[in-house]
Amino acid sequence: MLSQRTIKNKITCSGVGLHTGKKVKLTFHPAEPNTGILFRRIDGDKVVDIPATAKNVGETTLSTTLVYGDYKISTIEHLLSALAGTGVDNCIIDCDGPEIPIMDGSSTQFVFLIQTAGIVEQNAVKKFVYVTKSVQVQRDDAVARIKPYDGFRVTFTLEFDHPVYNKYPHSASIDFSQTSFIREVSRARTFGLMDDLEKLKKMNLALGANLNNAIGIGDEDVLNEGGLRFADEFVKHKILDAIGDLYLLGHNLIGEFFGFKTGHSLNNQLLRKIESENAYKIIEIDEIKDAPINYLKPLIEEAI
């Protein structure tokens, strides 16, 4: 049986929010089958549950933010990408602040935490979002599109009018039935122009940004010691973001995503259109050999 997954043990981490600059602690808990990914704000007078769903996204300025009443949890996309990439279906995440910590700017430290906690299979069949027809949203020349595909493939093209970006690949296409999220995408860091940093800080954004958690782009080259982790790190980070945003559909996706200059806002519009047009169905896959995605094997070979 191709089973749903959760983590075996509770695990905790802490870090600084990219935009708030505030320290925050996360605690990951195992969850029952069919729970999905559930965030909980635990720093108020009461515990507030915010399921990771497209309809709960209330803000998309430079990150994806879940909103429930007066409570927010922002910059969720890197963590969701790690959960999607490791095939974790069910997890409860306690957060004592308004933003997920940025860690090193990629998903790799979240992947490490998930692996350290242990991935365990559950006595429930894994569910997938199976795309049944093409859906597209567009704003000016930016496009986000999904279409049927027997597997999970993400293709992205970015376009920035800057000499440093022009030194590196603008496009990438990854078929996750042929390779793994951990190998190809998880280490790709967020990035930005250093000239924009002071402008963002005046807007109370990027208050926690530095060269330890983001790629800084100067006038002529990348400013981080050691440069890029791989030549197409910019576009692969956009793929990482898209995978995290797509996981707000509630399950791993069977389909092909195409993005051109898209970001969190357009990605969320696409998800809402997929749902409103019923362009998908929820399916179960019984046999591991029929899985359309190359998953990390569970580190704990047992079912609960």
Buried (B, 14 or more C-beta within 10 A) or exposed (E): BBBBBBBBEEBEBEBBBBBBBBEBBBBBBBBEBEBBBBBBBBBEEEEBEBBBBBEBBBBBEBBBBBBBEEBBBBBBBBBBBBBBBBBBBBBBBBBBBBBBBBBBBBBBBBBBBBBBBBBBBBEBBBBBBBBBEEBEBBEEEBBBBBBBBEBBBBBBBBEBEEEBBEEBBBEBEBBBBEEBBBEBBBBBBBBBBBEEBEEBBEEEBBBBBBEEBBBBBEEEEBBBEEEBBEEBBBBBBBBBBBBBBBBBBBBBBBBBBBBBBBBBBBBBBBBBBBBEEEBBEEEEBEEEEEBBBBBBEBBBEEEB
